[in-house]
């Protein structure tokens, strides 16, 4: 089957499925003609793919049937349709009866046919990548309504947009299409197998099928380092970065009892060829399946620990549950990072001025149009070198809202671990897509704060946490689900004169804000009862940070931390609380003040005669790399400089799927954004801070941070 999607469609999909079915031997010679003429159906959404599939299917059939290519004997395949599979199943869908009458006859016949088996490789489309491509995602009210009533309704996730991805729509459509009896067999994106958002989907599938077989082929390359190598080869080669899984769902009206779920993981460190060889020789009856009993939460694999939920949650916005922090926030989501982030404050300001001026010009031009604007996409000028459109700006431009560049909105930010940049932070959300609760945590450039950032629930990377003292990006520790930031304080703007305020004003700062403690009073009372009356909210803050680094905690509750916010175990003794809080405090100091730690005594080697240490050009970086894949004791800084002597223990400090030093190598390189042409150059940070060796010194300091972190974490062992 095929349906509309934003991404390019492979021309081998439908035709390949059908030709291999014909060639499989499953259809006997006696049944071949009947199946071909009456019982097989296939859809394609693009004309070229439609013709290629039809020719391949027809050629295969005639070869198997022993028919000649003579036109008198030639039988075209009547089951193939040029259509969007999802669209033709929508209620009140109108067919083009005049132009495509024959095609519509086939659609009508297909829809009226009882379907017993659906085979496919559903295309993966997470949604429109950018408003600049002017290619809005197709909506399917009937199908999406079914998803809303099933998968979304039963999901505990706050953000459920991914449940409307193309491949998940295919699961919902196919499950409904076969009715009460039949088989659905997909090779698809496998994110639903263990994804946090897909808990409602798994609960629904278990209710709707009698038997389910899942063969997890792994291959998730939205990770890095050892985790990426463990995931193994990409099943679909260079065009695939996601987990891939084979799904076979069977509806049997005679089945009694709950759905029987059979699962198999293909294994670690396998190449693509090794995986394909295993799949080629596999069969449902020949594989050793793991029988799964789903948890009440909808977990199939990596099921959560019941103990975890007993403890207070780190934060909760939807209930009155016991919690550590009053509030928390996702990181900054700009939807135009190339414009709103830069190592150079000067370049950032210039970039923002360019994009603001262009937008304001568009406001004036559109306001002067003689005709009313029914579709803004028809009139806006799309020029990614001057502006990046999103839905918010499209709405604002029609309303005539203009933008104003404000130098005070250029703020310090942490984009990735140990990577400070300048960010254009716009609380009005005109140039930032979402600022969430961050304006209450960093209301002005004058207000300081610290907070712990944790990897987002459902992220492909392992759990980690890092203490920050600046605006956090949405994805500090990598792509995937956005992380959450738990600040020590929030700030409340004191109301203008004339409103009721019964305080004496002594706690209001010179900018008109009052600082509010973000640790709850209930948690203070609980910990004082357990650890003594001397416990302060600062102690609790650092205790939490220590707990989140505890290796035993991370290992035992890895499945829980992947699917939900951390729950913090109440300390058994005052001694344990004091110990963990002290280590958490030391870790926080290391991670926040990494620029001030003692540099590790690494060996900075300069090629003899190749460079002058006093010359600024000696210390310019383009793209660093490890000495080799197997030798990570040295970093090739540039053609003239090598930084050697990195201890093995430095690689053990992991943030997500990368070590701290891996993050430095990955992020401190010169990058040019393809769409806008904007350059982000870490050398600019060095120049603007008059510190030519900043990046080399950063490598030394992050090495110190890594070694000390590993040593401190080891002390958390019970």
C-alpha positions in Angstrom: 0.0 0.0 0.0 1.0 3.6 -0.5 -0.3 6.9 0.7 0.6 10.6 0.7 3.7 11.6 2.6 6.2 14.4 2.6 9.3 12.3 1.9 10.3 10.7 -1.5 8.6 7.4 -2.2 10.6 4.3 -3.1 9.5 2.8 -6.4 10.3 -0.7 -5.3 7.8 -1.0 -2.5 4.4 -2.3 -3.7 5.7 -4.0 -6.9 8.3 -5.8 -5.0 5.9 -7.1 -2.3 3.5 -8.3 -4.9 6.0 -9.9 -7.3 7.7 -11.8 -4.4 4.3 -13.0 -3.2 3.6 -14.4 -6.7 7.0 -16.0 -6.8 6.9 -17.4 -3.2 5.0 -20.6 -4.1 2.3 -19.8 -1.6 -0.2 -19.4 -4.5 -0.7 -22.7 -6.4 -0.8 -22.9 -10.2 -4.5 -23.7 -9.9 -5.3 -20.6 -7.9 -2.9 -18.2 -9.6 -5.3 -16.7 -12.2 -8.1 -16.3 -9.8 -5.9 -14.6 -7.2 -4.3 -12.3 -9.9 -7.6 -11.2 -11.4 -9.8 -11.0 -8.3 -8.1 -11.3 -4.9 -4.9 -9.3 -4.9 -4.9 -5.5 -4.5 -2.1 -2.9 -4.4 -2.0 0.9 -4.2 0.5 3.5 -5.3 0.3 7.2 -4.8 2.7 8.4 -7.6 2.2 7.8 -11.3 5.7 6.5 -12.1 5.7 4.1 -9.1 2.2 3.0 -10.2 3.4 2.1 -13.7 6.6 0.4 -12.6 4.7 -1.7 -10.0 2.0 -2.7 -12.6 4.6 -3.7 -15.2 6.6 -5.7 -12.6 3.5 -7.5 -11.3 2.1 -8.2 -14.8 5.5 -9.5 -16.1 5.9 -11.8 -13.2 2.4 -13.2 -13.5 2.6 -13.9 -17.2 6.0 -15.6 -16.7 4.5 -17.9 -14.0 1.3 -18.6 -15.9 3.2 -19.5 -19.0 1.4 -16.8 -21.0 2.9 -15.1 -24.0 3.3 -11.4 -24.4 0.9 -11.4 -27.2 -1.6 -8.6 -26.7 -4.5 -10.9 -27.3 -3.4 -13.1 -24.4 -2.2 -10.2 -22.2 -4.1 -9.7 -19.0 -3.4 -6.4 -17.2 -3.3 -6.5 -13.4 -6.8 -5.2 -12.4 -6.0 -4.9 -8.7 -3.5 -2.0 -8.8 -4.9 1.5 -8.0 -3.4 5.0 -8.3 -4.5 6.3 -4.9 -3.7 7.5 -1.5 -4.6 4.4 0.6 -5.6 6.4 3.6 -7.6 9.0 1.7 -9.8 6.6 -0.2 -10.8 5.1 3.2 -11.9 8.4 4.6 -15.6 9.1 5.1 -17.1 11.3 2.4 -14.1 10.9 0.1 -15.0 12.1 -3.4 -13.6 10.2 -6.4 -12.8 11.9 -9.7 -15.3 10.0 -11.7 -14.9 11.9 -14.9 -11.1 11.8 -15.4 -10.2 8.5 -13.7 -13.3 6.5 -14.2 -11.6 3.1 -14.6 -9.3 3.8 -11.6 -12.3 4.7 -9.5 -14.0 1.4 -10.5 -11.0 -0.4 -9.1 -11.1 1.7 -5.9 -14.8 0.9 -5.4 -14.2 -2.8 -6.0 -11.2 -2.8 -3.6 -13.1 -1.0 -0.8 -16.0 -3.5 -1.2 -13.7 -6.5 -0.9 -13.2 -8.3 2.3 -9.5 -8.0 3.1 -7.9 -10.8 5.0 -4.2 -10.0 4.7 -2.4 -6.6 4.6 1.3 -6.6 3.8 3.4 -3.5 3.7 6.5 -1.4 4.5 4.7 1.7 5.8 6.7 4.8 5.0 8.0 6.8 8.0 7.1 10.5 8.1 7.3 12.2 11.4 5.7 15.3 10.0 6.5 18.4 8.0 10.1 19.2 8.7 9.8 22.9 8.0 7.1 25.4 7.1 9.6 26.6 4.4 9.0 23.6 2.2 5.3 24.7 1.8 4.3 21.1 1.8 1.7 20.7 4.6 1.1 17.3 5.9 -2.0 15.5 4.7 -4.8 15.2 7.2 -7.1 12.2 7.5 -10.0 13.1 9.9 -11.5 9.6 10.0 -8.3 7.7 10.4 -6.8 10.2 12.9 -10.1 10.1 14.8 -9.6 6.4 15.3 -6.1 7.0 16.5 -7.3 9.6 18.9 -10.0 7.3 20.3 -7.5 4.4 20.8 -3.8 4.9 20.7 -3.8 8.5 21.9 -6.6 8.1 24.5 -4.7 5.3 26.2 -1.3 6.9 26.1 0.1 8.5 29.2 2.5 10.8 27.2 1.9 14.5 27.3 3.0 15.1 23.7 1.2 12.6 21.3 2.0 14.1 17.9 4.2 11.1 16.9 1.1 8.9 17.1 0.0 10.4 13.9 3.2 9.5 12.0 2.6 7.7 8.7 3.7 4.3 9.8 1.5 4.4 12.9 -1.4 5.5 10.8 -0.8 2.4 8.7 -1.1 0.2 11.8 -4.4 1.8 12.7 -5.7 1.6 9.2 -4.7 -2.0 8.6 -6.0 -3.2 11.9 -9.4 -1.7 11.1 -9.3 -2.9 7.5 -9.1 -6.6 8.2 -12.1 -6.4 10.6 -12.6 -9.3 13.0 -10.4 -11.8 11.2 -7.2 -11.6 9.2 -3.4 -10.9 9.3 -1.4 -7.7 9.2 2.3 -8.1 8.4 4.5 -5.0 8.4 8.2 -4.2 8.2 8.2 -0.8 9.8 9.9 1.7 12.0 10.2 -0.1 15.4 10.0 2.9 17.7 6.6 1.8 18.8 7.9 -1.4 20.4 9.3 0.4 23.4 8.5 4.1 22.9 7.1 6.0 25.7 4.4 7.7 23.6 3.3 4.3 22.1 2.2 2.8 25.4 -1.4 3.4 24.4 -0.8 1.8 21.0 0.7 -1.3 22.6 -2.3 -1.6 24.9 -4.7 -1.3 21.9 -2.8 -3.8 19.8 -2.9 -6.4 22.6 -6.7 -5.9 22.9 -7.3 -6.1 19.1 -5.2 -9.1 18.1 -5.2 -12.7 19.1 -1.5 -13.3 18.4 1.3 -10.9 17.8 4.8 -11.6 16.6 7.5 -8.9 16.8 11.0 -9.5 15.4 13.1 -6.5 16.5 15.9 -5.9 13.9 17.3 -3.0 15.9 19.6 -0.6 13.9 18.7 2.6 15.7 21.4 5.1 14.5 19.9 8.1 16.3 22.4 7.2 19.0 26.2 7.5 19.1 29.3 5.7 20.4 29.0 2.2 21.9 25.2 2.3 21.9 25.2 2.9 18.2 27.6 0.0 17.6 25.5 -2.2 19.7 22.4 -1.4 17.7 24.2 -2.8 14.6 23.7 -2.3 10.9 20.8 -0.4 9.3 18.4 -2.7 7.7 17.6 -0.4 4.8 21.2 0.9 4.4 21.9 4.6 4.2 18.2 5.5 4.0 17.5 4.2 7.5 18.3 5.6 10.9 15.5 4.2 13.0 14.9 0.9 14.7 13.2 -1.5 12.3 10.8 -4.3 13.4 8.8 -7.0 11.7 5.2 -7.1 13.0 2.8 -9.9 12.3 -0.6 -9.5 13.9 -3.3 -12.2 13.7 -7.0 -11.8 14.5 -8.6 -15.1 15.1 -12.3 -15.1 16.2 -12.0 -18.5 17.7 -9.2 -17.4 20.1 -10.0 -17.3 23.8 -8.1 -15.4 26.4 -5.6 -12.5 26.2 -3.5 -11.8 23.2 -0.4 -14.0 23.0 2.6 -11.8 22.4 5.8 -13.4 21.0 9.0 -11.3 20.8 12.5 -11.8 19.5 15.5 -9.5 19.5 17.9 -10.1 16.7 20.9 -9.4 19.0 23.8 -6.9 19.5 26.6 -5.8 17.2 25.3 -7.5 14.0 26.1 -6.0 10.6 23.3 -5.4 8.1 24.3 -8.5 6.1 24.3 -10.7 9.2 20.8 -9.4 10.1 19.5 -10.0 6.6 20.9 -13.5 6.6 19.2 -14.3 9.9 15.9 -12.9 8.6 16.1 -14.8 5.3 16.4 -18.2 7.1 13.8 -17.3 9.8 10.2 -18.5 10.1 7.6 -18.2 12.7 7.8 -21.9 13.6 11.6 -22.0 13.5 12.4 -19.1 15.8 12.7 -19.3 19.6 10.2 -16.6 20.7 10.1 -14.9 24.1 6.5 -14.9 25.4 5.6 -11.6 26.9 3.0 -10.7 29.4 2.4 -6.9 29.1 2.5 -4.8 32.2 -0.5 -2.7 33.2 1.4 0.4 31.9 1.6 -1.1 28.4 5.2 -2.1 28.6 6.2 -5.2 26.5 10.0 -5.1 26.9 12.0 -3.2 29.5 9.1 -3.3 31.9 9.1 -0.8 34.8 9.8 -1.7 38.4 6.7 -1.3 40.7 8.9 0.0 43.5 9.9 3.0 41.5 6.5 4.6 41.5 6.2 4.5 45.3 8.7 7.3 45.8 8.0 11.0 45.3 8.4 12.1 41.7 10.9 14.8 40.8 8.1 16.9 39.3 4.5 16.7 38.4 2.3 19.3 36.7 -0.9 17.3 36.5 -1.7 16.2 40.0 -1.1 16.8 43.7 1.3 13.9 44.0 4.3 14.2 46.3 7.0 15.9 44.3 10.4 17.5 44.8 10.2 20.5 42.5 7.2 22.8 42.3 7.7 23.3 38.5 10.0 22.4 35.7 10.4 23.2 32.0 11.5 21.8 28.7 14.5 23.5 27.2 14.5 26.2 24.6 13.0 25.2 21.2 13.7 27.8 18.6 12.8 25.9 15.4 15.5 28.0 13.8 18.7 27.1 15.7 21.0 28.5 12.9 19.4 31.9 13.4 19.0 31.9 17.2 22.3 30.3 18.4 25.9 31.2 17.6 29.3 31.1 19.3 29.6 34.8 18.3 27.4 37.4 19.9 28.2 39.8 17.1 27.2 37.3 14.4 24.1 36.3 16.3 22.9 39.9 16.6 23.6 40.4 12.9 21.7 37.3 11.9 18.7 38.2 14.0 18.6 41.7 12.6 18.6 40.3 9.0 15.7 37.9 9.7 13.7 40.5 11.6 14.1 43.1 8.8 13.0 40.5 6.2 10.0 39.5 8.2 8.9 43.1 8.8 9.2 43.8 5.1 6.9 40.8 4.4 4.4 42.3 6.9 4.3 45.6 5.0 4.1 43.9 1.6 1.3 41.5 2.5 -0.7 44.3 4.3 -0.5 46.3 1.0 -2.0 43.5 -1.1 -5.2 44.5 -2.8 -6.8 41.1 -2.4 -7.6 39.3 0.9 -5.3 36.5 1.8 -7.0 33.1 2.0 -3.8 31.0 2.1 -0.7 32.6 3.5 1.5 30.0 1.8 0.4 31.5 -1.6 1.8 34.9 -0.8 4.8 34.7 1.6 8.2 34.8 0.1 10.2 31.7 1.0 13.9 32.6 1.3 15.8 30.4 3.8 18.8 32.7 3.6 16.8 35.5 5.2 14.0 33.8 7.2 12.8 30.4 8.4 9.0 30.3 8.5 7.0 28.4 11.1 3.3 28.3 11.9 3.5 31.0 14.5 5.1 33.5 12.1 2.6 32.7 9.3 -0.2 33.6 11.7 1.6 36.7 12.9 2.3 38.0 9.4 -1.3 37.8 8.5 -2.2 39.8 11.6 0.3 42.5 10.8 2.5 41.9 13.9 6.0 43.2 13.4 9.2 42.1 15.2 11.7 44.3 17.1 15.3 43.2 17.8 16.2 43.5 21.5 19.9 43.3 22.4 18.9 42.2 26.0 17.5 39.0 24.6 20.9 37.8 23.5 21.6 35.5 26.4 24.1 32.9 27.6 22.9 29.4 26.9 24.1 25.8 27.1 23.4 24.2 23.7 25.2 20.8 24.3 27.2 19.6 27.3 30.1 22.0 28.1 29.2 24.1 25.1 28.3 27.6 25.9 26.8 29.7 23.1 24.9 32.9 22.7 21.1 32.5 22.2 18.4 34.9 21.1 15.9 34.2 23.8 12.5 35.7 22.9 9.9 35.2 25.6 7.2 36.6 23.3 7.8 33.4 21.2 8.1 35.4 17.9 11.5 34.1 17.0 11.5 31.1 19.4 8.9 28.4 18.8 8.5 27.5 22.5 10.1 28.9 25.6 7.9 26.9 27.9 8.4 28.0 31.6 12.0 29.3 31.0 11.0 33.0 31.3 10.1 32.4 34.9 13.5 30.8 35.5 15.7 33.3 33.5 13.5 36.4 33.3 16.3 38.9 32.5 20.0 38.7 31.8 20.6 39.9 35.4 18.9 36.9 37.1 21.1 33.8 37.8 19.9 30.3 38.4 21.1 26.7 38.4 19.2 23.6 37.7 19.5 20.0 36.6 18.7 18.9 33.1 17.8 15.3 32.4 17.4 13.3 29.2 13.9 13.4 27.9 11.5 10.5 28.5 11.3 8.1 25.5 14.7 9.3 24.2 16.8 6.7 22.4 19.9 7.7 24.5 20.6 6.4 28.0 19.5 8.4 31.0 21.8 11.1 32.2 21.6 14.4 34.1 23.8 17.5 34.1 23.7 20.7 36.2 23.5 23.9 34.3 23.6 27.6 35.1 22.3 29.0 31.8 19.4 28.7 29.5 19.2 25.0 28.4 18.5 24.0 24.8 15.6 21.5 24.3 18.2 18.8 23.3 21.2 19.4 25.6 22.2 15.8 25.6 21.2 14.9 22.0 18.3 14.4 19.6 15.1 12.6 20.4 12.6 13.6 23.1 13.4 17.0 24.6 14.8 17.0 28.1 13.5 18.6 31.2 15.1 21.3 33.3 14.5 21.5 37.1 15.7 24.9 38.5 16.7 25.7 42.0 14.6 28.9 41.8 11.9 30.6 39.9 11.3 34.3 39.7 7.9 36.1 40.1 7.3 39.6 38.7 5.9 41.8 41.4 2.6 43.4 40.2 2.6 47.0 39.2 1.8 49.7 41.7 -1.9 49.9 42.6 -2.4 46.1 43.0 -2.5 44.4 46.4 0.9 43.3 47.7 1.1 42.7 51.4 4.9 42.1 51.6 7.2 44.8 52.9 9.1 44.7 49.6 12.4 43.7 51.1 12.5 40.5 49.1 12.0 42.3 45.7 15.1 42.9 43.7 16.0 46.0 41.8 14.4 44.7 38.6 11.1 44.1 40.3 11.2 40.3 40.8 10.8 38.1 43.8 12.8 34.8 44.0 10.7 31.8 44.8 12.2 28.5 46.2 11.4 25.7 43.8 11.8 22.8 46.3 8.4 22.0 47.9 7.7 22.4 51.6 6.2 18.9 51.7 9.6 17.5 50.6 11.4 19.5 53.2 9.1 18.1 55.9 9.6 14.5 54.6 13.4 14.7 54.6 13.6 16.4 57.9 11.6 13.6 59.4 14.0 11.1 57.8 17.4 12.8 58.0 17.0 15.4 60.7 15.8 19.0 61.4 19.1 20.4 60.0 18.2 19.5 56.4 17.8 22.4 54.1 16.3 22.7 50.7 19.7 23.2 49.2 20.6 19.8 50.7 17.6 18.2 49.0 18.5 19.8 45.7 22.0 18.3 45.7 20.8 15.0 47.2 18.6 14.6 44.1 21.5 15.4 41.8 23.6 12.7 43.6 20.8 10.1 43.3 20.5 10.7 39.6 24.2 9.8 39.2 24.0 6.7 41.3 25.0 3.7 39.0 22.8 1.2 40.9 19.8 3.6 40.6 20.4 4.1 36.9 20.8 0.4 36.2 18.0 -1.0 38.3 15.5 1.6 37.1 16.7 2.1 33.5 13.3 1.1 32.1 11.5 3.4 34.4 13.8 6.4 33.6 13.3 5.8 29.9 9.5 6.1 30.2 8.8 8.5 33.0 10.3 11.3 35.1 12.6 10.1 37.9 11.1 9.2 41.3 13.5 9.9 44.1 14.1 7.3 46.8 13.7 8.6 50.3 17.0 8.1 52.2 17.0 5.2 54.6 19.3 7.0 57.1 20.6 10.5 57.8 24.1 9.3 57.1 23.1 8.1 53.6 21.3 11.4 52.9 24.3 13.5 54.0 26.7 11.4 51.9 24.7 11.5 48.7 23.9 15.2 49.2 27.6 16.0 49.6 28.7 14.1 46.5 25.8 15.7 44.6 27.1 19.1 45.7 30.6 18.3 44.5 29.3 17.0 41.2 27.2 20.1 40.7 30.1 22.4 41.4 32.3 20.5 38.8 29.6 20.5 36.1 28.5 24.1 36.5 32.0 25.6 37.0 33.8 23.5 34.5 35.6 26.6 33.1 37.2 27.2 36.5 38.6 23.7 37.3 42.3 22.8 37.3 43.2 21.7 33.8 44.3 18.1 33.5 48.1 17.9 32.7 47.6 16.7 29.1 50.5 16.8 26.6 49.8 19.5 24.0 52.1 18.6 21.1 53.0 21.0 18.3 54.7 19.8 15.2 58.3 21.0 15.1 58.6 23.9 12.8 55.0 23.6 11.9 53.5 26.3 14.0 54.2 29.1 16.4 52.4 28.8 19.8 52.2 32.6 20.0 50.4 32.8 16.6 46.6 32.9 16.8 46.3 30.6 13.7 48.1 27.8 15.5 45.0 27.4 17.8 42.3 27.6 15.2 40.1 24.5 14.9 38.1 23.2 12.0 37.1 19.7 13.0 38.8 17.6 15.7 39.0 13.9 15.8 40.4 11.1 17.9 43.8 9.8 17.0 42.1 6.6 15.7 39.1 4.5 16.2 41.0 2.3 18.7 43.3 4.9 20.2 41.4 7.5 22.2 44.3 8.7 24.2 44.9 11.7 22.0 42.8 14.2 20.0 44.0 15.5 16.6 43.2 19.2 17.2 44.3 20.4 13.8 47.1 19.8 11.4 49.7 21.2 13.7 48.4 20.4 17.2 47.7 17.1 19.0 46.4 16.9 22.6 47.7 13.6 24.1 47.7 11.8 27.4 44.0 11.5 27.9 43.4 8.8 30.6 41.0 5.9 30.1 38.8 6.9 33.0 37.9 10.1 31.2 35.9 8.1 28.7 33.6 6.7 31.4 31.8 9.9 32.1 28.8 9.6 29.7 26.1 12.1 28.9 23.5 10.4 26.9 25.2 8.3 24.3 28.5 10.2 24.2 31.3 10.8 26.7 31.9 14.4 27.8 35.0 14.6 25.5 33.1 13.1 22.6 30.7 16.0 23.0 33.6 18.5 22.7 34.9 16.9 19.6 31.4 16.7 18.0 30.3 20.3 18.8 33.5 22.4 18.6 33.8 22.4 14.9 33.0 25.0 12.2 29.6 24.3 10.8 27.7 26.0 7.9 23.9 25.6 7.9 22.8 24.3 4.4 19.6 26.2 4.2 20.6 29.6 5.5 24.3 29.6 4.8 24.9 30.8 8.4 28.4 29.9 9.8 28.7 28.9 13.4 32.4 29.0 14.3 33.8 28.1 17.7 36.9 30.1 17.0 34.7 33.2 17.2 34.1 32.5 20.9 37.9 32.4 21.4 38.3 35.7 19.5 35.5 37.5 21.3 36.8 36.4 24.7 40.5 37.2 23.7 41.4 33.6 24.6 43.1 31.8 21.6 43.7 28.6 23.5 40.2 28.4 25.0 39.3 25.1 23.2 42.5 23.4 24.0 42.2 24.5 27.7 38.5 23.3 27.6 39.7 19.8 26.6 42.0 19.8 29.6 39.3 21.0 32.0 36.6 18.6 30.7 39.2 15.8 31.2 39.5 16.9 34.8 35.7 17.1 35.1 35.4 13.6 33.6 38.0 11.9 35.8 36.7 13.5 39.0 33.1 12.8 38.1 33.9 9.1 37.7 35.7 9.0 41.0 32.8 10.8 42.8 30.2 8.5 41.3 32.1 5.5 42.5 31.7 6.8 46.0 27.9 6.6 45.7 28.0 2.8 45.9 25.9 1.6 48.9 
